[in-house]
């Protein structure tokens, strides 16, 4: 992984330490599993009940070379979805003795592919592309995600969650096609879009300030020169009253409600043996 933006790396650190207090992996712990080790960490060893995180903040579904051909720059990292999958296969090749050994290791594993694709659209919009130009990217972005799921299942995955994007949205109809193409795997759609809308509609009831739902706690509402992590940017004194942390990511309290909603609705569909 190569971080092309020093601000991007500052934001990643702030998200973990300033707001959460410590990198506990609260969503993972809520599900009863340990915090996932990042792949590039030498401690990312496969053992029962543990997993590995191949994701990179700011990454895109489409390769950066494809984006560049369309005049779009990925400003945070050049590690797109396909490279993350390459890392995953390298990892599996290192921990599996043979195909049967890999099958045994992966048959009870849960794979989460995404959410990804939102950065492809966001970078395009921020760099002046029209809505029609951004809409024309959707088939390629969706296909990249479908191809990624096929690669994961082809390696032995049997349970896959594909989160949609926040307000940008993702049509669940695409998952019906994936399920037909990959009948030996359980494919579950995590509807981030409607979870977010539910959070907005119940903001006051859940203890958020209804006047801050469109404001960021850290930074000045995504102003390019005053983003969270930039020098002299103040934090709000009461992040639990905000839904948005930095204009891109949620606060810990907002993620808590979304995580609880997903655990309640998704787990039964995974048909896990208890």
N, C-alpha and C positions, 0 to 999 in steps of 0.2 A: 504493500500500500504506500502511495506517495501522496501526502497532503500538499496541494499546491497553494493553499491559503493559510497563512499563520493565524488569521482571524478564525478560520474554520476550526482549527485545532483548539483554539482558546474556548470557542463556544462548546465544543465537545466536552472539554474539561469542566466548564461551568455547569453544563447540564447535569453532569454526574455528581459533582461535589458541592456546589453552592446551594442548589435547590434540595437535593435529596439528603445532603448531610454526609452520606457515605455510600459507596458503590455496592449496595447490598443486593441489587437485582430484585427489587421488591415484587415485580410482576411474576418472575419465576418462582420466588419463594411462596407467593400466594397460591401458586398451582402445585406446591409441594415438591418442587424440583430445585436443584442447586443453580446458582448463577452460572450462565454459560461462559466458558473461557473463550476469548477471541482467538481465532486460528493462529495469528502471528505471535501469540504468546506461547512460549516454549512449554508452558504447563498444560496446554490444551490436549490432554491425553484422553482417549476414549476409555471409559469405565462404566460399569453398570450404574444407571441413574444419573449420569452426567451427559453433557453434550458439548458441542462446539459452535461458536458463532462465526460465520464467514461474512457477515454483513459489514459494510463500510458506510459511515455517515456521508450523506451528500451524493451517493452513487446513483447511477442511472440504469434503466432497463436496457437501453440501446447502447452499444459500444460507443465510446467517445469518438472513434473515427467516423462512425456513421453520422453522429450529431455534427461533427465538424464539416462533413460534406454538405450539410444543410445550413451552414453558417451559425451553428450553435456551439458555444464553448461550455464545457463542464468545469466550473471554476474551483471546485472543492477537491475532487479526486478523479484520477483516471481509472479507477477500479470499478468497472461496470459489472452487471449481473453475470455475464459470461465468464469474467475473470474470477469472480467469487465461486462459481461452479467449478472452475478448473482447480481452485484451491481445495474445494471439497473432495473432488476425485483424487487429488494428490494425497489428501489426508487418508481417505479410505484405502488407497493402494498401500499406504504405509502401515495400516493397522490390521488389514485383512490378510490371512494366509492364502485364501483362495476364494472363489465365488461363493461356495457354501458357507464359509466362515463369515463372509460379509453379510450373507442373507440372514444368518443367525443373529448377528449383531444388530442388524437394521430392522428386523421384522416387527419389533415392538417400539421402534423409535418414532418420534413425531417430528415431521419436517414442516417448517414455516417458510414459505417462499414469498417474501415481501413484508410489509407493503413496499412496493417499488413501482416506479413509473411516474410518480408525481413530480420528481425532480426534472425529468425530461420535459414535461410541460412547463414547469415553473421557470426553468432556465430559458426556455424559448420565449416565454412571455416577458420576462425581465429584460431580455435582449432585443425586444422590439418586434417580435414576430406577431403577425395578426392572429386573431382567433381562428380564422379559416386555415391558416398554415399550421397552427397547433392541432386543430381537429384532424388534419390530414396525417398527423403522426400517430394517431391512436391505433390504427390497424397494426402498424409495425411494433408499437410498444406492447400491445396485447399479445401479438404473436411471439415476441421475445419471452414473455412470461410463460406462455403455453409451452414453448420449446424447453424452457428451464424446468418446468414441472415434468415434462416427458423424460428429460435427462435424469432427474432425481428418481423417478419411478423406475426407469430403466436400470438403475443401479441397485434397486432393491427396496425402495421406500414403499410402504403400504398405507401410510396415513399422512396426508398432506393438507395443511391449511394455507389458503391463498387469501391474504387480506386485501381488501379493496383499498382505494385511496380515500382520504378525507375529502371534503367538499368537491374535489374534481370528480370523484365517483368511478365506478367500474360496473359494467353490466353483468349480473350473475349468470345471464344466458350463456356467456362464454364458457362457464364451468360445466354446463350440461354437455357441451361438446367434448371437453376434456374427459369427463367421466365415461363417455362412450368409447373414447379412444384408449383409455387406461382403466379397463374394468376391474383389474386386480388390486386397485388402490382406492382408499376412501379419500375423496376430495371434499373438503369443507370450505365454504366461503365465509370469511370473516368480514361482516358488513360494517367497515369503519364509517362509511358515509352516514348511514342511518344512526349509528351509535353516537356520532358527533351531533347530528341534528336532535337526537333525543336529549343529549346533554345540554344543548342550547335551550331547548324548549322548557327544560326543568331546572334551569340554572338557579333561579331564586330559591326554589324548593330544596335544592341540594346544598345551599349555603353559599353560592357564588353571588357576587355583586352583579345584578343585571345590567348595570351601567358600564361594566368593564369587559363584557363578553367579546367586544371587538378591539380590545386593547391588550398590549403585551405588558407583563410584569417586569421583564428585564429588557432594557433598551427602549427606544422611542418609536414603538410600533413599526419596526422593520425599516426604519430610515437607514439608507445605505451607509451613512457615516456615523450612525449612532446605534449600531446593532449590539445585542448582548455579547459581551466579551471585549468590546472596544474600551480603550482607556476612558476613565471618568464617567462611564455609564452606570447610573444608579439602579439599584434593585428596589422594587416596591416592598413596603414593610410587611405586607400581608398577602403572600402568594396564594394562600388558600381561598382568597376571594376572587382569584383570577382563573380563567380557563386556559388562557394562553401564557406560556412562559416567555417566549422570545419572538412571538409572531409567527413561528413555524411549528414549534413543539408545544405540547400541553404541559401544564403544571403537574406536580406529583398527585395532587388531589383529583384532578381531572382524569389522569391515567388510572387512578384507583377505581373510579366508577366504571370506566370503559373496560378495564381488565375484569372486574367483577361480572359485568354484563356478559362478556365473552366466555368466561369460564362457565357461567350458568347455561348459556345457550349452545356453546360449541361442544363441550365435553360429551354429552350424550350421543352426538352424531359420529364421534370418533370410534364408538363401539369398542372401547378398551376393556380387556379382561381385568377384573379387579381381583 
